[in-house]
Amino acid sequence: MGSRQIYASPLLARKVKKLKKQEKTVLDDAVLDIVGGPSIGEEKVGDLAGVRVYKFKINKQLILLSYTYDEIEINLLTFGSHENFYRDLKNYKKA
């Protein structure tokens, strides 16, 4: 299996800038988990078909990281706490 390209959405990039250094490290680890096995995330259906969500914790708070992938690339869409996460993700996908 060849290595996939990893892309971060502009939305994700903006959110990452607000993280503390330690929180970025935890996010990086989560991204590495996804790179190691992209099917690790929970596959969504309906409006979010094709999107997977990987759950991990930052400072004991559950964080959801959404992404899509294929043979060539992994697209990191957004991350955040569960509150309004899916609503915001649907809005982002429509845009």
HELIX and SHEET records of a PDB file:
HELIX    1   1 PRO A   10  LYS A   17  1                                   8    
HELIX    2   2 LYS A   21  GLY A   36  1                                  16    
HELIX    3   3 PRO A   38  ILE A   40  5                                   3    
HELIX    4   4 GLY A   46  LEU A   48  5                                   3    
HELIX    5   5 PHE A   85  LYS A   94  1                                  10    
SHEET    1   A 5 GLN A   5  ALA A   8  0                                        
SHEET    2   A 5 GLU A  73  GLY A  80  1                                        
SHEET    3   A 5 GLN A  61  TYR A  69 -1                                        
SHEET    4   A 5 ARG A  52  ILE A  58 -1                                        
SHEET    5   A 5 GLU A  42  GLU A  43 -1                                        
END                                                                             
